[in-house]
Amino acid sequence: MTVPTSTYRLQITADFTLHDAAATVPYLSALGAGAVYLSPILAAHAGSTHGYDVVDPTRIDPDRGGPEGLRALSEAAHAHGLAVVVDIVPNHMGVEDAGENRLWWQMLLHGEGSDAARYFDVEWNAADGRIRLPVLGDDDGQGDLRIEGDELHYFDHRFPIAPGTADDGADARTVHDRQHYELVDWRRADSELNYRRFFAVTTLAALRVEDEHVFAETHVEVARWFDEGLVDALRVDHPDGLRDPVDYLERLRTLTHGAPVWIEKILEPGERLPVTFATAGTTGYDALSALDRVSIDPTGLGTLAEATGSAASADEWHEQTRDSRRVVASGILRSEVNRLARLLPDEPGMTEALIETLASFGVYRSYLPIGAQYLRAALEAAATSRPDLTRALGILGPLLGDAEHPAAIRFQQTSGMVMAKGIEDAAFYRFAAPASLAEVGADPADIGGVDAFHEAQRERLASWPDAMTTLSTHDTKRSEDVRARINALSESPEIWLDAAASLGTELGAGDVTLAALIGQSLIGAWPLSRTRAQDYALKAAREGGVVTSWTDADEAAETRIRAAVDALFDDDSARAALETAVDSVVTAGRITGLVAKALQLASPGVPDVYQGSELWDLSLVDPDNRRPVDFAARIDLLERLDSGWLPDVSDDGAAKLLVVSRLLRLHRDRPEAFTGYEPLHATGSAADHVIAFSRGGVTIVAARLPLGLARQGGWGDTVIALPGAGRADILTDEAVPDGEVLVADLLARYPVAVIA
């Protein structure tokens, strides 16, 4: 199977099954999509809305449509010329309900000697041959244990009882003490667990897919998909957690018969994906970062930083994230650090040296010997910040640099956890200058711009032309159109200053940065329901961990935040302040959102459209971005567009659907139009407000920084010379004259022209 021209991501749930997905295929085909791209479909924890908590990798989830659903979808997609891409989860399995996961249950039942024990990454000798399960309300909670048949129960939790350990009629606590597992206070998970998790999620237990038997058994269903021609490509979730991602990808290439495989890999600024990886490329967060920064005006960032209490410089941001990673490594991920330390010499300061090195590590993972420079840099930074650890770091460095040493292997699996929890799930909730810069795969200190965008596209075309590009995913903190609105604050920070003066800091329970983060996010997503606003505000506050947290909730602070959100709905003055800010950015947000979508769809790579985002999508962090999509409305609008309607750039989002459909169809029908990349430059009074490039057979000309453009009175004498001749803007079907063209004429109808 060749690489599809584009993908359209669908979130498959019990409420939107594979059969429902099959019914959308005619619309996706009409839209121009090259592939239908599915969230995980293997059997997951009951009620899971995301599917990343797989409990049985050998079968498709019956609640998501079962094998019949996949076959129906596959047949429909292939009949319409669409490929099928499926997201798989090799790093971990769901263990929230032990009885749902046959392998987990068998391991708990029979312990280290069980055949199932080889599947899970457990350090048995760290807890006297038992696996610690953090489920009790406190360590005295064992008094609430009860025996029911051949199971041990703790409230809604149930666990197996090993044969012969309850035959003497002993009480539940005594029987518990005879098991291969130990139920402990949930608070002990941070420092005393002896099984690897997905980040700090104790209900997701890590798998050992490096074991050939485990790989084969956990991929038997995936192999069937390719053997039977049901699926054409894969997306791999969190490969950085695996013991050997490079080897895993090689085995996956064999299993899929060489099908395209994309990996969820986050690259830091300047980092490159090793070209030796058996992958079509990343899932596109690196592209998202470059695209967003085209619409950022750096002149307003200092004002926003001062007003929001956010990091005001690259050095300040990087030191803040380093502190955040240090807190994470010392706190919620201390179990992983302690396990790593047990692989090292018992020297004074060794654990602290590990923590400081992890805190100083500048990327998610090295793949030794690839990426050894990142380890060296982290060790040097650790030595500078903690000279008292010089001896321990001197011992640590050579061991972590030895690709075969168990500690080096474990360190590579751990560094990504620390990065993700320290930055994505902590520091990103402590930055609002503006909040849109703090997005998955991005660095708020990296301002980018037009030149950086062009450089990134040339690099992508040369190295990873089949990598995905994206603007929204199920993991983004804010959808593309929310970010587009917020980006406008960089052009006119006074919009936020006025709103903040009226709203105060109670949205953040007195914390100015949290208040700004929540306030800006609500401006970006307005109008939204009270429930959505409340859910987001509390999640943001708990993730940030400054005024409250998931593990140590401050009820008083959370009450203040709820009251402040309520005021936006109930208090005329507060709502007016918010809506004034919304009114000030909504038009700029539409322009920026439309342009960003066109740039994404025309840039090098395989563009992915997240479900529903072909219209305006004002979603916040998950689960808000997994809300149902009204496909009937989209079908109706697309039919109207195809009848010749040219919509205004307005609330209905039809103009965005026009851009998406025309560019996706062009990819599908004329892939040769997207084979090169050449930046184009305008001249004249508003030249800085133009971004343009040619892909060979298609040229994009678009507006940027619309508020600033309006302040200076529009395009004026700005012109651009276009390559080729005798072509038209495929959005309007208007002919484009040869040679030099006034940008005002070219962008008279829409803020972007697609010339082919």
Backbone hydrogen bonds, N-H to C=O, Kabsch-Sander energy under -0.5 kcal/mol:
donor,donor_aa,acceptor,acceptor_aa,energy
7,T,607,P,-2.4
8,Y,35,A,-1.7
9,R,609,V,-2.2
10,L,37,Y,-3.2
12,I,10,L,-0.8
13,T,16,F,-2.2
18,L,64,R,-2.6
21,A,17,T,-2.4
22,A,18,L,-2.2
23,A,19,H,-1.5
24,T,20,D,-0.9
24,T,21,A,-1.0
25,V,21,A,-0.6
25,V,22,A,-1.0
27,Y,24,T,-0.5
28,L,24,T,-2.4
29,S,25,V,-2.8
30,A,26,P,-2.3
31,L,27,Y,-2.5
32,G,28,L,-1.2
33,A,28,L,-2.0
36,V,83,A,-2.6
37,Y,8,Y,-2.9
37,Y,35,A,-0.5
38,L,36,V,-0.5
38,L,85,V,-3.3
39,S,10,L,-1.8
43,A,56,D,-0.9
43,A,59,R,-2.3
45,H,53,D,-1.6
48,S,45,H,-2.5
55,V,43,A,-2.9
56,D,43,A,-1.8
59,R,56,D,-1.1
61,D,41,I,-2.9
64,R,61,D,-1.0
65,G,62,P,-1.3
66,G,61,D,-2.4
69,G,65,G,-1.8
69,G,66,G,-0.5
70,L,66,G,-1.7
71,R,67,P,-2.2
72,A,68,E,-2.3
73,L,69,G,-2.5
74,S,70,L,-3.1
75,E,71,R,-2.7
76,A,72,A,-2.1
77,A,73,L,-3.1
78,H,74,S,-2.8
79,A,75,E,-1.9
80,H,76,A,-1.2
80,H,77,A,-0.7
81,G,78,H,-1.2
82,L,77,A,-3.1
83,A,34,G,-2.3
85,V,36,V,-2.8
86,V,233,A,-1.8
87,D,38,L,-1.9
88,I,235,R,-3.0
93,M,205,A,-2.4
94,G,54,V,-3.1
95,V,203,T,-3.2
96,E,203,T,-0.6
98,A,96,E,-0.7
100,E,97,D,-1.9
101,N,97,D,-0.8
101,N,98,A,-0.7
102,R,100,E,-0.8
105,W,101,N,-2.8
106,Q,102,R,-2.3
107,M,103,L,-2.0
108,L,104,W,-2.6
109,L,105,W,-2.2
110,H,106,Q,-2.4
111,G,107,M,-2.7
113,G,110,H,-0.7
114,S,111,G,-2.1
117,A,114,S,-1.0
118,R,115,D,-0.8
119,Y,116,A,-1.7
120,F,117,A,-0.9
121,D,206,A,-1.7
122,V,120,F,-1.6
123,E,194,N,-3.3
124,W,122,V,-1.0
126,A,123,E,-1.4
127,A,124,W,-1.5
128,D,125,N,-0.6
129,G,124,W,-2.1
130,R,124,W,-0.5
130,R,127,A,-1.2
131,I,180,H,-1.9
132,R,130,R,-0.5
133,L,182,E,-2.9
135,V,133,L,-1.6
135,V,184,V,-0.9
136,L,184,V,-2.2
141,G,138,D,-2.2
142,Q,139,D,-0.7
143,G,140,D,-2.0
144,D,141,G,-2.5
145,L,142,Q,-1.4
146,R,153,H,-2.0
148,E,146,R,-0.5
148,E,151,E,-2.7
151,E,148,E,-1.4
152,L,159,F,-3.1
153,H,146,R,-3.3
154,Y,157,H,-2.4
155,F,144,D,-0.5
157,H,154,Y,-2.6
159,F,152,L,-2.3
161,I,150,D,-1.5
162,A,160,P,-0.5
165,T,162,A,-1.9
169,G,166,A,-1.3
175,V,171,D,-2.5
176,H,172,A,-2.7
177,D,173,R,-1.8
178,R,174,T,-0.5
178,R,175,V,-1.4
179,Q,176,H,-1.9
180,H,108,L,-0.7
182,E,131,I,-2.5
184,V,133,L,-2.5
184,V,182,E,-0.5
186,W,136,L,-2.5
188,R,185,D,-2.1
189,A,186,W,-1.5
190,D,187,R,-0.8
191,S,188,R,-0.7
192,E,188,R,-2.7
193,L,189,A,-0.7
196,R,121,D,-2.4
198,F,201,V,-0.8
198,F,204,L,-1.5
199,F,197,R,-0.9
201,V,198,F,-2.7
202,T,200,A,-0.9
204,L,201,V,-1.7
205,A,93,M,-2.0
205,A,203,T,-0.5
206,A,196,R,-3.0
207,L,91,N,-2.7
208,R,119,Y,-2.1
209,V,207,L,-0.6
211,D,208,R,-1.8
215,F,211,D,-2.9
216,A,212,E,-2.4
217,E,213,H,-2.6
218,T,214,V,-2.5
219,H,215,F,-0.9
220,V,217,E,-0.6
221,E,57,P,-0.5
223,A,219,H,-2.8
224,R,220,V,-1.6
225,W,221,E,-1.7
226,F,222,V,-1.3
227,D,223,A,-2.6
228,E,224,R,-2.5
229,G,226,F,-0.7
230,L,225,W,-2.8
231,V,225,W,-1.1
232,D,84,V,-2.8
233,A,84,V,-1.4
234,L,260,P,-2.0
235,R,86,V,-2.3
236,V,262,W,-2.9
237,D,88,I,-2.6
237,D,235,R,-0.6
241,G,238,H,-1.3
242,L,239,P,-1.8
248,Y,244,D,-2.3
249,L,245,P,-2.5
250,E,246,V,-1.7
251,R,247,D,-2.3
252,L,248,Y,-2.3
253,R,249,L,-2.1
254,T,250,E,-1.6
255,L,251,R,-2.4
256,T,252,L,-2.5
257,H,254,T,-1.2
258,G,253,R,-2.9
262,W,234,L,-2.8
263,I,281,G,-2.2
264,E,236,V,-2.5
265,K,263,I,-1.9
267,L,265,K,-0.6
271,E,268,E,-2.7
277,F,274,P,-1.7
279,T,277,F,-2.1
280,A,261,V,-3.0
281,G,261,V,-0.7
283,T,263,I,-1.1
288,L,284,G,-2.1
289,S,285,Y,-2.0
290,A,286,D,-1.5
291,L,287,A,-2.4
292,D,288,L,-2.6
293,R,289,S,-1.6
294,V,290,A,-0.5
294,V,291,L,-1.1
295,S,292,D,-1.5
296,I,293,R,-1.2
300,G,297,D,-1.6
301,L,298,P,-1.1
302,G,298,P,-0.5
304,L,300,G,-1.8
305,A,301,L,-2.6
306,E,302,G,-2.3
307,A,303,T,-2.3
308,T,304,L,-2.0
309,G,305,A,-1.0
310,S,305,A,-1.4
317,W,313,S,-2.5
318,H,314,A,-2.7
319,E,315,D,-2.0
320,Q,316,E,-2.2
321,T,317,W,-2.7
322,R,318,H,-1.8
323,D,319,E,-2.3
324,S,320,Q,-2.2
325,R,321,T,-2.5
326,R,322,R,-2.1
327,V,323,D,-2.2
328,V,324,S,-2.2
329,A,325,R,-2.8
330,S,326,R,-1.8
331,G,327,V,-1.3
333,L,328,V,-2.4
334,R,331,G,-2.0
335,S,190,D,-2.3
337,V,333,L,-1.8
338,N,334,R,-3.1
339,R,335,S,-2.1
340,L,336,E,-2.0
341,A,337,V,-2.5
342,R,338,N,-1.5
343,L,340,L,-1.6
344,L,341,A,-1.9
347,E,345,P,-2.0
350,M,347,E,-1.8
353,A,349,G,-2.4
354,L,350,M,-2.2
355,I,351,T,-2.4
356,E,352,E,-2.5
357,T,353,A,-2.1
358,L,354,L,-2.7
359,A,355,I,-2.5
360,S,356,E,-1.2
361,F,357,T,-0.7
361,F,358,L,-0.8
367,Y,370,I,-1.6
370,I,367,Y,-2.0
372,A,369,P,-1.4
374,Y,371,G,-1.4
375,L,371,G,-0.9
376,R,372,A,-2.2
377,A,373,Q,-2.2
378,A,374,Y,-2.0
379,L,375,L,-2.5
380,E,376,R,-2.3
381,A,377,A,-2.4
382,A,378,A,-2.6
383,A,379,L,-2.3
384,T,380,E,-1.9
385,S,381,A,-2.2
386,R,382,A,-2.3
389,L,386,R,-2.3
390,T,387,P,-1.5
393,L,389,L,-2.9
394,G,390,T,-2.1
395,I,391,R,-1.5
396,L,392,A,-2.5
397,G,393,L,-2.7
399,L,395,I,-0.9
400,L,396,L,-2.5
401,G,397,G,-1.6
402,D,399,L,-0.9
403,A,401,G,-0.9
405,H,402,D,-2.0
409,I,405,H,-2.1
410,R,406,P,-2.4
411,F,407,A,-2.6
412,Q,408,A,-1.8
413,Q,409,I,-1.2
414,T,410,R,-1.2
415,S,411,F,-2.5
416,G,412,Q,-0.6
418,V,414,T,-1.9
419,M,415,S,-2.3
420,A,416,G,-2.7
421,K,417,M,-2.8
422,G,418,V,-2.3
423,I,419,M,-2.5
424,E,419,M,-0.7
425,D,420,A,-1.9
426,A,423,I,-1.0
427,A,422,G,-1.8
428,F,423,I,-2.9
429,Y,426,A,-1.8
430,R,427,A,-2.2
431,F,428,F,-0.6
433,A,434,P,-1.0
435,A,432,A,-0.6
437,L,434,P,-1.5
438,A,435,A,-1.4
439,E,437,L,-1.5
442,A,439,E,-2.5
446,D,443,D,-2.5
447,I,445,A,-0.9
453,F,449,G,-2.1
454,H,450,V,-2.5
455,E,451,D,-2.4
456,A,452,A,-2.3
457,Q,453,F,-2.1
458,R,454,H,-2.2
459,E,455,E,-2.1
460,R,456,A,-2.4
461,L,457,Q,-2.6
462,A,458,R,-2.0
463,S,459,E,-2.4
464,W,460,R,-1.8
467,A,464,W,-1.7
468,M,282,T,-2.3
469,T,606,V,-2.0
470,T,284,G,-0.8
476,T,473,T,-0.6
479,S,619,S,-2.7
481,D,617,D,-0.7
482,V,617,D,-0.5
483,R,479,S,-2.3
484,A,480,E,-1.9
485,R,481,D,-1.4
486,I,482,V,-2.1
487,N,483,R,-2.8
488,A,484,A,-0.8
488,A,485,R,-1.0
489,L,486,I,-2.0
490,S,487,N,-1.8
491,E,487,N,-0.5
491,E,488,A,-1.0
492,S,488,A,-1.7
495,I,492,S,-2.1
496,W,492,S,-0.5
496,W,493,P,-0.5
497,L,493,P,-2.3
498,D,494,E,-2.5
499,A,495,I,-1.8
500,A,496,W,-3.3
501,A,497,L,-2.0
502,S,498,D,-1.2
503,L,499,A,-2.8
504,G,500,A,-2.5
506,E,503,L,-0.5
508,G,505,T,-1.7
509,A,506,E,-1.9
510,G,505,T,-2.2
511,D,508,G,-2.1
512,V,510,G,-0.7
515,A,511,D,-2.5
516,A,512,V,-2.0
517,L,513,T,-2.6
518,I,514,L,-2.7
519,G,515,A,-2.7
520,Q,516,A,-3.0
521,S,517,L,-1.9
522,L,518,I,-2.3
523,I,519,G,-2.1
524,G,520,Q,-2.2
525,A,521,S,-1.5
526,W,522,L,-1.4
533,A,529,S,-2.3
534,Q,530,R,-2.8
535,D,531,T,-2.8
536,Y,532,R,-2.3
537,A,533,A,-2.4
538,L,534,Q,-2.3
539,K,535,D,-2.1
540,A,536,Y,-3.0
541,A,537,A,-2.1
542,R,538,L,-2.4
543,E,539,K,-2.7
544,G,540,A,-2.3
545,G,541,A,-1.5
546,V,541,A,-0.5
548,T,541,A,-0.6
550,W,542,R,-0.6
555,E,553,A,-0.8
558,E,554,D,-2.4
559,T,555,E,-2.2
560,R,556,A,-1.8
561,I,557,A,-2.0
562,R,558,E,-2.4
563,A,559,T,-2.3
564,A,560,R,-2.0
565,V,561,I,-2.3
566,D,562,R,-2.7
567,A,563,A,-1.8
568,L,564,A,-0.9
568,L,565,V,-0.8
569,F,565,V,-0.6
569,F,566,D,-1.5
570,D,566,D,-2.2
571,D,567,A,-2.5
572,D,570,D,-0.6
575,R,571,D,-2.6
576,A,572,D,-2.2
577,A,573,S,-2.0
578,L,574,A,-2.0
579,E,575,R,-2.9
580,T,576,A,-2.2
581,A,577,A,-1.6
582,V,578,L,-2.3
583,D,579,E,-2.8
584,S,580,T,-1.4
585,V,581,A,-1.0
585,V,582,V,-1.0
586,V,582,V,-2.0
589,G,585,V,-2.9
590,R,586,V,-2.0
591,I,587,T,-2.4
592,T,588,A,-2.9
593,G,589,G,-2.8
594,L,590,R,-2.5
595,V,591,I,-2.4
596,A,592,T,-2.9
597,K,593,G,-2.0
598,A,594,L,-2.0
599,L,595,V,-2.8
600,Q,596,A,-2.6
601,L,597,K,-2.5
602,A,598,A,-1.5
603,S,599,L,-1.5
606,V,467,A,-2.9
608,D,469,T,-2.4
609,V,7,T,-2.3
610,Y,608,D,-0.6
611,Q,9,R,-1.0
613,S,610,Y,-2.7
615,L,612,G,-1.6
618,L,616,W,-0.5
619,S,617,D,-1.0
621,V,477,K,-0.7
624,D,621,V,-1.9
626,R,623,P,-2.1
627,R,624,D,-1.0
631,F,629,V,-1.4
634,R,630,D,-1.2
635,I,631,F,-2.6
636,D,632,A,-2.1
637,L,633,A,-2.2
638,L,634,R,-2.5
639,E,635,I,-2.1
640,R,636,D,-1.8
641,L,637,L,-2.4
642,D,638,L,-2.4
643,S,639,E,-0.8
643,S,640,R,-0.6
644,G,641,L,-1.8
645,W,640,R,-1.8
650,S,648,D,-1.5
653,G,650,S,-1.4
655,A,648,D,-0.5
656,K,653,G,-0.7
657,L,653,G,-1.8
658,L,654,A,-2.2
659,V,655,A,-1.9
660,V,656,K,-2.8
661,S,657,L,-2.7
662,R,658,L,-2.3
663,L,659,V,-2.0
664,L,660,V,-2.6
665,R,661,S,-2.3
666,L,662,R,-1.7
667,H,663,L,-2.3
668,R,664,L,-2.2
669,D,665,R,-3.3
670,R,666,L,-2.6
673,A,670,R,-2.3
674,F,671,P,-1.7
675,T,672,E,-0.6
675,T,695,R,-1.0
676,G,695,R,-2.7
678,E,694,S,-2.4
680,L,692,A,-2.4
683,T,719,V,-2.6
686,A,715,W,-0.5
687,A,684,G,-1.5
689,H,686,A,-1.9
690,V,687,A,-1.8
691,I,702,A,-2.2
692,A,680,L,-0.6
693,F,700,I,-1.9
694,S,678,E,-2.6
695,R,698,V,-3.3
697,G,673,A,-1.9
698,V,673,A,-0.8
699,T,755,I,-2.5
700,I,693,F,-2.9
701,V,753,A,-1.9
702,A,691,I,-2.2
703,A,751,P,-2.3
704,R,689,H,-2.2
709,L,705,L,-1.9
710,A,706,P,-2.3
711,R,707,L,-2.0
712,Q,708,G,-1.5
713,G,710,A,-1.4
714,G,709,L,-2.4
718,T,715,W,-2.0
719,V,683,T,-2.9
720,I,741,V,-2.2
722,L,720,I,-0.5
722,L,739,G,-1.5
727,R,736,V,-0.6
729,D,734,E,-2.6
730,I,728,A,-0.7
730,I,754,V,-3.1
732,T,729,D,-0.7
733,D,729,D,-2.9
734,E,729,D,-0.6
736,V,727,R,-3.1
741,V,720,I,-2.5
743,V,718,T,-2.3
744,A,718,T,-0.5
746,L,742,L,-2.2
747,L,743,V,-2.7
748,A,745,D,-1.2
753,A,701,V,-2.9
755,I,699,T,-3.0
755,I,753,A,-0.6
756,A,728,A,-2.4
756,A,754,V,-0.6
